[in-house]
Amino acid sequence: MVAARLGNAGGVVIGYGEGEMVLASDLAAVLPVTQRVAFLADGQFARIDKLGASFVNVAGEALQVPVKRIPIDPVSALKGDFQHFMLKEIMEQPEALSDTIWSLATLEPAELYLNDLGAAAERLAGVQRVVLIGMGTSLHAAMIGRHYFEQFAGVPAETDNGSEFRYRDPVLGPETLVVSVSQSGETVDVLEAMAIAGAKGALQVTICNTEGAQTARVAEGAVYTRAGLERGVASTKCFTAAVVALYALALGKPGQAKRLSADEVRRRLGSWQGCPTQSQWYCRREAIPAPRERLRHHSTPPLPRPGAGYPAALEGAPEMKEISYIHAEGYAAGEMKHGPIALIDPSFPTIAIATKHALRSKMISNVEQVQARGGKVLAIVTEGDDELARLADGVVTIPEVSELLEPIVASIPLQLLAYYVAVHRGCDVDQPRNLAKTVTVE
C-alpha cells in the first residue's frame, strides 16, 4: 500500500503491529491493533507492506519518520459495561482530570512541570498578547482559557474560530502567543490557522490529547492532556481536560512573570487539584433527574450564563444538538432581551447555569423573566442554594468550587442531560448522523 499526505487535510496514521501494518485516518482505529504508530506530515509519502514502512518526501528522498508508542491502554477502546462510549467517557472524567493535572504539577512543593513546551518555554515570559484558536468544543475550551490568561497573566487575550482566522489577515508578531486547541491535533482549519500564525512569526503552543499529532509538530511547544482515547463524537472528557491544561499554561510562566506571587500560584494549584474529586459528584449518580423527561419532546432548549461559564453554556448546546437532534442555543444571560426572549413560551424550556459565581442576581432576574412568560426553567445551581431551588421548576446541584473552575464542574450535568435526552429519544448517541469525530477536511 502507498499513503500520502499533502496539505493539512486528511490525517494519516501508520500502525506497527506484530507481523502486520495498519493504515488509518484516525488514531482510534489503530489502537485496538497496536500502540506503536507513525504520523505522516505534509509532503510525506509512505510505502507499506506487512513487515514495515519506508518514507520519502515529494522529491523522492528517503526520510526517517519517528515511530512513537502512544500511552493509551487499548482496553479504553472498549465500552466495557457501559451502554455507550459517551456515558463511559463522562464517567471517566475524574480520572482524566487527575491524570492531566498530576502530569503537569505537584502540590508539595507547589510547582508546574510543563515539560513539553520545548523552545516555547523561554519566550513565554515575554508574551504581551494571547490569541486562542479552536473549532467546536475546542473553541469553547479556548474561551474559558481566555479568562485564565487575563486573570493570571494580566495580558490581553482573545479567542478566534480557526476557520475564520485563516481567511483574514490577523495582526500577529513575535510578542503574540497563539494557543491552538485540538483534541486530535489533526483538525484541518486549526492547522491552516497555525500555518498563518507561523508565517507571521507568532509563538505557538498547542493543547492536544494526541502526542506526536500534527499540531504538536507545527507548534514550538505543547501541553498534552491525558484524557485517554475518546470514541464518542460528542466530546466530554477531552473538553474538561483541555480546560485544565489551559489553566496550567496560563498559570505557568506567563502568570508567574506578570503578576502572580509564589503563594498565589500555590493557592491556585491547590484549588485546581481538587477538580477530580469535585467532578466525581456526578460519577456516583445513575442519571440526571426528571427534567430530562420533559425535554425529550421539546425542540429548543437555550442555555444562558454570563462570565467564564458562558462557554460552558455554548458547549452544552451543541452536545444537545449533536446527539439528540434537538436544536439548542447557548447565550449569555445579558443577551436574553436581545432576541431569545421572543421565543419563550410554555413549550420552550430554558436551562439556566445559575451557580454561585454566575452573577446570581442577573440569573435570578432571568429565571423570573422566563417564568413570567410561561416558560419552564431547569437551573444548575451550587449545592445549598435554596432560593433558586424554590424559583426554578427543577434543579441540578453542583458542589461549590472556585469561580474559574466552576465551568468545568457545571459542564458535566449538561453532558449527562444531553446523553439521557438522546437515549430517551432513541438516537445513536456515539455516532450521530452526518458527523465525524475528527474533522480532517473542510
VOGU-3710 file (C-alpha; in Angstrom, 3 decimals, decimal comma):
1> mvaarlgnag> 0,000/0,000/0,000  1,033/3,582/-0,596  -0,083/6,523/1,570  0,454/10,246/1,151  -0,320/13,453/2,962  -0,489/16,709/1,039  -1,507/19,835/2,938  -3,300/19,740/6,266  -6,401/17,878/5,123  -6,666/14,187/5,951
11> gvvigygege> -4,611/12,733/8,785  -2,549/9,594/8,083  -1,664/7,220/10,937  0,502/4,139/10,329  0,352/1,420/12,976  3,148/-1,110/13,553  1,660/-4,445/14,649  3,109/-7,918/15,077  3,690/-9,145/11,527  1,124/-6,666/10,212
21> mvlasdlaav> 0,742/-2,965/9,478  -2,334/-0,790/9,849  -3,228/2,377/7,963  -5,993/4,770/9,083  -7,014/8,409/9,152  -7,612/8,428/12,918  -5,647/7,097/15,872  -8,750/5,475/17,393  -8,913/2,992/14,518  -5,320/1,861/15,058
31> lpvtqrvafl> -5,152/1,464/18,847  -7,083/-1,835/19,066  -4,238/-3,365/16,997  -1,119/-1,544/18,187  0,142/1,384/20,248  3,231/1,904/18,033  2,409/4,500/15,387  3,909/6,981/12,956  2,215/10,112/11,652  2,715/11,470/8,138
41> adgqfaridk> 3,362/15,201/7,803  2,614/17,438/4,819  4,547/16,317/1,742  5,423/12,875/3,051  4,755/9,520/1,358  4,867/6,012/2,794  5,226/2,594/1,189  3,763/-0,065/3,467  3,933/-3,850/3,491  3,226/-6,324/6,282
51> lgasfvnvag> 6,760/-6,018/7,668  7,100/-2,247/7,892  7,082/1,089/6,111  9,546/3,288/4,235  9,140/7,027/3,726  10,077/9,635/1,117  9,380/13,324/0,543  7,910/14,894/-2,599  11,387/14,868/-4,221  11,659/11,111/-3,638
61> ealqvpvkri> 14,352/11,480/-0,977  14,338/8,933/1,834  13,016/10,111/5,225  13,212/8,852/8,778  9,760/9,222/10,339  9,783/8,537/14,096  7,697/5,694/15,469  6,041/6,577/18,788  4,396/4,452/21,424  1,065/6,034/22,346
71> pidpvsalkg> 0,499/5,582/26,103  -3,205/4,745/25,828  -4,491/1,438/27,103  -6,187/-0,379/24,185  -8,847/-1,589/26,649  -10,069/2,023/26,736  -11,264/1,496/23,173  -13,923/-0,885/24,556  -17,234/0,114/26,139  -17,000/-2,336/29,000
81> dfqhfmlkei> -20,244/-2,426/30,993  -21,494/0,898/29,642  -24,275/1,170/27,080  -22,447/3,881/25,139  -18,933/5,255/24,858  -20,226/8,733/25,704  -21,512/7,677/29,122  -18,276/5,770/29,786  -16,239/8,845/28,895  -18,359/11,146/31,057
91> meqpealsdt> -17,763/8,812/33,994  -14,019/8,684/33,238  -13,638/12,440/33,780  -12,327/12,287/37,368  -9,513/10,005/36,193  -8,865/12,059/33,037  -8,688/15,295/35,015  -6,469/13,728/37,661  -4,086/12,253/35,078  -3,829/15,594/33,263
101> iwslatlepa> -3,320/17,630/36,435  -0,740/15,362/38,029  1,203/15,157/34,760  1,603/18,934/34,889  2,002/19,882/38,542  2,734/18,908/42,124  1,330/20,439/45,298  4,213/19,769/47,721  6,191/21,602/46,534  3,726/23,684/44,527
111> elylndlgaa> 5,304/23,533/41,078  4,234/23,293/37,467  6,012/20,913/35,107  5,254/21,979/31,552  7,927/19,689/30,175  6,684/19,588/26,586  6,908/23,329/25,963  10,277/22,878/24,265  11,542/26,010/22,542  8,456/27,971/23,651
121> aerlagvqrv> 9,355/27,828/27,362  11,847/30,694/27,441  9,709/33,010/25,328  6,517/32,719/27,352  7,547/35,279/29,952  7,761/37,946/27,227  4,299/37,384/25,812  2,275/40,609/25,500  -0,886/39,196/23,913  -2,588/35,821/23,611
131> vligmgtslh> -4,795/34,536/20,788  -6,540/31,204/21,359  -7,914/29,316/18,361  -10,011/26,191/18,020  -13,100/24,690/16,455  -16,294/23,439/18,070  -15,658/22,011/21,539  -12,017/23,110/21,422  -13,086/26,696/20,738  -15,338/26,629/23,806
141> aamigrhyfe> -12,428/25,360/25,909  -10,300/28,180/24,468  -12,943/30,719/25,530  -12,592/29,553/29,125  -8,808/29,636/28,741  -9,040/33,283/27,717  -10,268/34,138/31,224  -7,304/32,297/32,734  -4,732/34,288/30,759  -6,440/37,567/31,640
151> qfagvpaetd> -6,736/36,676/35,347  -3,329/35,060/35,868  -1,058/36,851/33,407  -2,850/40,176/33,026  -2,305/40,184/29,265  -4,915/40,875/26,567  -6,428/37,609/25,410  -8,899/36,819/22,660  -10,401/33,766/21,008  -10,974/33,078/17,336
161> ngsefryrdp> -12,642/30,380/15,299  -9,942/28,603/13,295  -11,963/28,626/10,080  -12,479/32,406/10,335  -8,937/33,177/11,471  -7,396/31,572/8,401  -9,385/33,693/5,947  -8,496/37,103/7,289  -5,216/38,929/7,791  -4,659/38,720/11,571
171> vlgpetlvvs> -2,231/41,138/13,196  0,406/38,975/14,877  4,049/39,242/15,825  6,787/37,697/17,978  5,203/39,078/21,166  1,923/37,255/20,452  1,294/33,779/21,814  -1,078/31,718/19,650  -2,565/28,805/21,567  -4,228/26,190/19,385
181> vsqsgetvdv> -6,635/23,743/20,988  -7,328/20,477/19,161  -8,184/17,143/20,739  -6,902/15,124/17,777  -4,213/17,550/16,643  -5,405/16,976/13,079  -8,279/19,485/12,659  -7,694/20,997/9,240  -8,940/24,546/9,960  -6,805/24,773/13,106
191> leamaiagak> -3,731/23,582/11,199  -4,280/26,120/8,437  -4,680/28,858/11,063  -1,428/27,716/12,667  0,325/27,973/9,309  -0,727/31,622/9,109  0,421/32,304/12,683  3,775/30,682/11,929  4,267/32,752/8,795  3,735/35,926/10,862
201> galqvticnt> 6,319/34,924/13,462  3,986/34,318/16,399  4,991/31,989/19,213  2,811/28,854/19,155  1,794/26,372/21,845  -0,806/23,663/21,281  -3,179/21,923/23,694  -3,600/18,389/22,387  -4,675/14,910/23,519  -2,501/13,037/20,985
211> egaqtarvae> 1,268/13,014/21,331  3,065/13,497/18,036  -0,012/14,787/16,202  0,329/17,462/13,544  -0,438/20,476/15,767  2,317/19,336/18,149  4,790/19,114/15,263  3,887/22,583/13,957  3,916/24,422/17,311  7,066/25,313/19,253
221> gavytragle> 5,639/23,644/22,343  2,743/21,585/23,619  0,694/20,934/26,742  -0,721/17,437/26,474  -3,948/16,358/28,068  -4,112/12,828/29,465  -7,759/12,121/28,818  -7,140/8,830/27,056  -8,969/7,674/23,965  -12,341/9,327/23,364
231> rgvastkcft> -14,653/7,474/20,978  -17,952/9,319/21,336  -18,427/12,083/18,757  -19,665/14,497/21,439  -16,550/15,463/23,372  -16,737/15,160/27,160  -13,547/14,249/28,988  -11,335/15,829/26,300  -13,185/19,129/26,756  -12,699/19,311/30,523
241> aavvalyala> -9,101/18,047/30,282  -8,317/20,779/27,737  -9,678/23,395/30,147  -7,396/22,264/32,984  -4,437/22,190/30,578  -5,172/25,804/29,638  -5,333/26,632/33,344  -1,841/25,182/33,764  -0,422/27,008/30,757  -1,814/30,373/31,880
251> lgkpgqakrl> -0,673/29,807/35,456  2,819/28,902/34,278  5,450/31,309/33,046  3,072/33,992/31,722  1,214/34,148/35,046  4,299/33,999/37,232  6,175/36,546/35,139  3,346/39,074/35,002  1,551/39,186/38,320  1,284/36,051/40,472
261> sadevrrrlg> 3,330/35,530/43,611  4,564/32,094/44,652  1,873/31,972/47,359  -0,821/32,809/44,833  0,411/30,107/42,460  0,333/27,620/45,356  -3,231/28,646/46,219  -4,378/28,346/42,611  -2,753/24,948/42,263  -4,431/23,710/45,425
271> swqgcptqsq> -7,825/24,789/44,144  -7,158/23,286/40,716  -6,107/19,937/42,079  -9,480/19,497/43,762  -11,224/19,276/40,383  -11,160/15,463/40,008  -12,821/14,971/43,398  -15,463/17,587/42,636  -16,215/16,033/39,248  -16,903/12,696/40,950
281> wycrreaipa> -20,131/14,281/42,233  -21,867/13,023/39,079  -19,960/9,821/38,586  -21,666/8,394/41,666  -25,094/9,045/40,165  -27,076/6,908/37,774  -28,803/9,764/35,979  -29,816/13,376/35,813  -33,257/13,710/37,455  -36,721/14,024/35,990
291> prerlrhhst> -36,372/17,221/33,863  -34,823/15,112/31,097  -38,268/13,543/30,600  -39,813/16,921/29,855  -37,007/17,903/27,487  -37,249/14,859/25,248  -40,299/16,242/23,417  -39,174/19,874/23,213  -37,460/21,446/20,252  -35,238/24,230/21,534
301> pplprpgagy> -33,658/24,466/24,997  -31,356/27,514/25,289  -28,619/27,722/27,911  -27,912/31,222/29,283  -24,985/32,063/31,564  -22,687/35,106/31,890  -18,982/35,240/32,669  -16,426/32,435/32,448  -19,226/29,848/32,411  -20,765/31,259/29,235
311> paalegapem> -18,556/28,953/27,147  -19,906/26,032/29,196  -23,378/27,023/28,008  -22,108/27,245/24,448  -20,650/23,750/24,827  -23,873/22,310/26,266  -25,960/23,492/23,321  -24,130/21,640/20,503  -23,957/18,492/22,614  -27,749/18,561/22,805
321> keisyihaeg> -27,944/19,192/19,056  -25,365/16,587/18,085  -26,736/13,565/19,847  -30,446/14,238/20,480  -31,165/16,225/17,281  -32,921/18,886/19,377  -31,998/22,390/18,330  -30,362/24,321/21,174  -28,516/27,595/21,521  -26,238/28,965/24,178
331> yaagemkhgp> -26,176/32,645/25,024  -25,031/34,994/27,770  -27,695/35,985/30,279  -27,448/39,628/29,238  -28,415/38,675/25,696  -31,834/37,286/26,610  -33,686/40,536/25,918  -31,855/40,939/22,619  -33,794/38,233/20,814  -34,164/34,925/22,678
341> ialidpsfpt> -36,907/36,220/24,978  -39,264/36,373/21,984  -39,151/32,577/21,723  -40,137/31,786/25,293  -43,486/30,077/25,860  -44,772/27,057/27,845  -43,292/24,623/25,292  -39,839/26,225/25,363  -37,607/25,051/28,250  -34,665/27,086/29,494
351> iaiatkhalr> -31,580/25,680/31,200  -30,034/28,319/33,460  -26,475/27,839/34,680  -27,016/29,778/37,887  -24,137/28,717/40,093  -22,606/30,708/42,954  -20,193/32,721/40,818  -22,601/33,210/37,886  -23,735/36,735/38,812  -26,697/35,242/40,635
361> skmisnveqv> -28,701/38,447/40,734  -28,754/38,526/36,938  -29,613/34,847/36,738  -32,457/35,180/39,246  -33,842/38,057/37,187  -33,615/35,952/34,022  -35,367/32,999/35,642  -38,187/35,304/36,760  -38,438/36,799/33,256  -38,740/33,325/31,711
371> qarggkvlai> -41,376/32,219/34,185  -43,380/35,425/33,702  -43,802/34,343/30,076  -44,891/30,826/30,953  -41,514/29,202/30,293  -40,114/26,330/32,325  -36,645/26,533/33,875  -34,154/23,847/34,846  -31,428/25,529/36,923  -27,921/24,240/37,569
381> vtegddelar> -27,106/25,649/41,000  -24,480/25,384/43,723  -25,378/22,957/46,480  -27,334/24,697/49,237  -28,870/27,414/47,035  -32,454/27,140/48,337  -33,591/30,414/46,772  -33,050/29,298/43,190  -34,312/25,825/44,046  -37,641/27,414/45,000
391> ladgvvtipe> -37,772/29,616/41,892  -36,929/27,020/39,229  -39,128/24,181/38,019  -36,247/21,760/38,553  -32,660/21,965/39,784  -29,413/20,062/39,408  -26,822/20,872/42,060  -23,043/21,007/41,773  -20,509/21,202/44,624  -19,047/24,586/45,496
401> vsellepiva> -15,816/25,287/43,601  -13,712/28,358/42,827  -15,017/30,764/40,205  -12,521/29,885/37,484  -13,083/26,150/37,859  -16,867/26,340/38,025  -17,309/25,967/34,226  -15,600/22,546/34,368  -17,909/21,130/37,011  -21,013/22,836/35,578
411> siplqllayy> -20,356/21,225/32,175  -20,834/17,691/33,471  -24,597/17,861/34,174  -25,083/19,363/30,697  -23,227/16,388/29,213  -25,365/13,939/31,151  -28,574/15,777/30,307  -27,769/15,680/26,576  -26,887/11,992/26,864  -30,062/10,904/28,638
421> vavhrgcdvd> -32,323/13,002/26,404  -30,721/11,347/23,354  -31,168/7,877/24,850  -34,839/8,555/25,612  -35,352/9,757/22,047  -33,755/6,588/20,665  -30,861/8,391/18,960  -27,480/6,916/18,044  -25,503/8,538/20,842  -21,952/7,609/19,842
431> qprnlaktvt> -22,312/8,009/16,081  -24,832/10,786/15,407  -25,857/11,290/11,822  -23,698/13,345/9,462  -20,888/13,832/12,000  -17,293/12,602/12,348  -15,075/12,536/15,418  -12,101/14,193/13,713  -12,675/16,876/11,072  -9,724/16,500/8,708
441> ve> -11,335/18,071/5,619  -13,042/21,397/5,010
//
